Amino acid sequence: MSNRLLFGKPGRLLSAHTVVAQPPSGWARVRGAWLRYRSRQRIAQLDSHMLKDIGVSFAEAEAEANKPLWRA
């Protein structure tokens, strides 16, 4: 193992003021909405045994599946 990783010069850290979060582009919003739509379709197709495996009740799955695609 290289000591370079343990004793190297510390990296330059950015202050909170230098990092500016950019709003998502139009395509990023469309992609996010599409991914939410697909995951909600897949949750709606799960049976009670699969829902129990992932720790989600039927009511929670139904509520998530019935949300509109623009809602996060």
C-alpha positions as CSV (number, residue, x, y, z in Angstrom):
1,M,0.0,0.0,0.0
2,S,1.3,3.4,-0.9
3,N,1.9,6.0,1.9
4,R,1.1,8.6,-0.6
5,L,-2.6,8.2,0.2
6,L,-2.0,8.5,3.9
7,F,0.5,11.3,4.1
8,G,-0.1,13.3,0.9
9,K,-0.8,16.9,0.8
10,P,-4.4,17.7,1.9
11,G,-6.7,18.5,-1.0
12,R,-8.1,21.9,-1.5
13,L,-11.6,22.1,-0.1
14,L,-14.2,24.4,-1.6
15,S,-16.0,26.7,0.6
16,A,-19.8,26.6,0.7
17,H,-19.9,29.9,-1.2
18,T,-18.0,28.6,-4.2
19,V,-20.4,25.7,-5.0
20,V,-23.5,26.9,-6.6
21,A,-26.3,24.4,-7.3
22,Q,-27.6,24.7,-10.8
23,P,-31.3,24.1,-11.5
24,P,-31.9,20.9,-13.6
25,S,-32.1,21.4,-17.3
26,G,-35.3,20.7,-19.3
27,W,-34.0,17.2,-20.3
28,A,-33.1,16.4,-16.7
29,R,-36.6,17.2,-15.6
30,V,-38.1,15.1,-18.4
31,R,-35.8,12.2,-17.5
32,G,-36.6,12.5,-13.8
33,A,-40.3,12.5,-14.5
34,W,-40.0,9.4,-16.9
35,L,-38.0,7.5,-14.2
36,R,-40.6,8.3,-11.6
37,Y,-43.3,7.1,-14.0
38,R,-41.5,3.8,-14.7
39,S,-40.8,3.1,-11.1
40,R,-44.4,3.7,-10.1
41,Q,-45.6,1.4,-12.8
42,R,-43.3,-1.3,-11.5
43,I,-44.4,-0.8,-7.9
44,A,-48.0,-1.2,-9.0
45,Q,-47.2,-4.6,-10.5
46,L,-45.7,-6.1,-7.4
47,D,-47.8,-8.6,-5.4
48,S,-48.2,-8.7,-1.7
49,H,-45.3,-11.0,-1.1
50,M,-42.9,-8.8,-3.0
51,L,-44.2,-5.7,-1.2
52,K,-43.6,-7.4,2.1
53,D,-40.0,-8.3,1.1
54,I,-39.2,-4.6,0.5
55,G,-41.1,-3.4,3.6
56,V,-43.9,-1.5,1.8
57,S,-47.5,-1.9,2.6
58,F,-50.2,-2.3,-0.1
59,A,-51.6,1.1,0.8
60,E,-48.2,2.8,0.5
61,A,-47.6,1.2,-2.8
62,E,-51.0,2.2,-4.1
63,A,-50.5,5.8,-3.0
64,E,-47.1,6.0,-4.7
65,A,-48.4,4.4,-7.9
66,N,-51.3,6.8,-8.1
67,K,-49.2,10.0,-7.8
68,P,-49.0,12.0,-11.0
69,L,-45.7,11.8,-12.9
70,W,-44.7,15.4,-12.2
71,R,-44.9,14.9,-8.5
72,A,-41.8,13.9,-6.7
